[in-house]
Amino acid sequence: MARQKAISVKIATTKVIKALETKLAEINKNYASQEANEAKHKKATEKWQKEVGKLALSAISKAGDVSAHTRYNGEINVSFSLPAGTIEFPKEPEKDFDTIHQWQYREMVEEIENAIRILKMTDEEVVSTSTYNAIARYL
């Protein structure tokens, strides 16, 4: 197993404060646009599912392992398997954003704001390694 050596650097407090303020603004912006991004992704996923359904139904004659089940509310679920290579399906839409839960957002914002307040109160010109390690995940 490789052994990691400790990195010893001195970073100016003003640079760390600036980086934290930039990250805080980025987190706030991403959280504010999250709902719109989720809606756009959901719409793209629904469109993709319909396209896949149409393609699969067009090849149902090649299907194997067909099963049907009646659900408690009267709906009938039909599933089937298609041999590999029967159809080339379109690529499923991927999320190009991170989903942040409200509790995570609050926790991150509070930690960053606290770090900024503390760093603004210090007279030290450089950030200590222990302080940097505590905030490094946000930078």
C-alpha positions in Angstrom: 0.0 0.0 0.0 1.4 3.4 -1.0 2.1 5.8 1.8 0.9 9.4 1.4 3.2 12.1 2.5 1.8 15.1 4.2 1.7 18.3 2.2 2.9 21.4 4.0 1.9 24.6 2.4 1.1 28.1 3.6 -1.9 29.7 2.0 -2.8 33.3 2.4 -5.9 33.9 4.5 -7.3 36.3 2.0 -7.1 33.7 -0.8 -8.9 31.2 1.3 -11.6 33.7 2.2 -12.0 34.6 -1.5 -12.2 30.9 -2.5 -14.8 30.2 0.2 -16.9 33.2 -0.8 -16.8 32.0 -4.5 -17.8 28.5 -3.5 -20.7 29.8 -1.3 -22.0 31.8 -4.3 -21.7 28.7 -6.5 -23.6 26.6 -4.0 -26.4 29.2 -3.6 -26.7 29.5 -7.4 -26.8 25.7 -7.9 -29.4 25.2 -5.2 -31.6 28.0 -6.6 -31.6 26.4 -10.1 -31.9 22.9 -8.8 -35.7 22.7 -9.2 -35.6 23.9 -12.8 -32.8 21.5 -13.6 -34.7 18.6 -12.0 -37.8 19.4 -14.0 -35.8 19.6 -17.3 -34.2 16.3 -16.5 -37.5 14.6 -15.7 -39.0 15.9 -18.9 -36.0 14.5 -20.9 -36.2 11.2 -19.1 -40.0 10.8 -19.8 -39.3 11.6 -23.5 -36.5 9.0 -23.6 -38.8 6.4 -21.9 -41.5 6.9 -24.6 -38.9 6.6 -27.4 -37.6 3.3 -25.8 -41.2 2.1 -25.4 -42.0 2.7 -29.1 -38.8 1.0 -30.2 -39.4 -2.0 -27.9 -43.0 -2.4 -29.1 -41.9 -2.3 -32.7 -39.7 -5.4 -32.0 -42.1 -7.2 -29.7 -42.4 -10.1 -32.2 -38.8 -11.0 -31.3 -39.5 -10.9 -27.6 -39.0 -13.7 -25.2 -39.8 -14.2 -21.6 -43.1 -12.4 -21.8 -45.0 -12.0 -18.5 -48.2 -10.1 -17.5 -49.4 -9.3 -14.0 -52.6 -7.7 -12.8 -52.0 -5.1 -10.0 -54.3 -4.4 -7.1 -55.8 -1.3 -8.8 -56.6 -3.2 -12.0 -53.6 -2.1 -14.1 -51.8 -4.8 -16.0 -48.1 -4.8 -16.2 -46.6 -6.5 -19.2 -42.8 -7.1 -19.4 -40.7 -8.8 -22.0 -37.1 -9.3 -22.9 -35.5 -8.6 -26.2 -32.3 -10.5 -27.3 -29.2 -8.4 -27.2 -28.5 -6.4 -30.3 -32.2 -6.5 -31.4 -32.6 -2.7 -31.2 -30.2 0.1 -30.6 -31.8 2.3 -27.9 -31.0 6.0 -27.6 -28.8 7.0 -24.7 -30.5 7.7 -21.4 -30.3 11.3 -20.4 -27.8 12.0 -17.6 -27.9 14.6 -14.9 -25.4 17.3 -15.5 -25.9 18.7 -12.0 -25.7 17.5 -8.4 -28.8 17.2 -6.3 -28.4 18.8 -2.9 -31.0 18.0 -0.2 -32.2 20.9 1.9 -30.4 19.7 5.0 -27.1 19.3 3.1 -27.5 22.7 1.7 -28.1 24.3 5.1 -25.2 22.4 6.6 -22.7 23.4 3.9 -23.8 27.0 3.9 -23.5 27.3 7.6 -20.1 25.7 7.7 -18.8 27.9 5.0 -20.2 31.1 6.5 -18.8 30.2 9.9 -15.4 29.6 8.3 -15.5 32.9 6.5 -16.5 34.8 9.7 -13.7 33.2 11.7 -11.1 33.8 9.0 -12.1 37.4 8.7 -11.5 37.9 12.4 -8.0 36.4 12.5 -4.9 38.5 12.3 -2.9 35.6 10.9 -1.6 36.1 7.3 -1.7 32.4 6.5 -4.1 29.6 7.2 -3.0 26.7 9.4 -2.9 23.2 8.1 -5.6 22.1 10.5 -7.9 24.9 9.5 -7.3 24.2 5.8 -8.0 20.5 6.3 -11.4 21.4 7.9 -12.5 23.5 4.9 -10.7 21.8 2.1 -13.7 19.8 0.9 -15.4 23.1 -0.1 -12.5 24.4 -2.1 
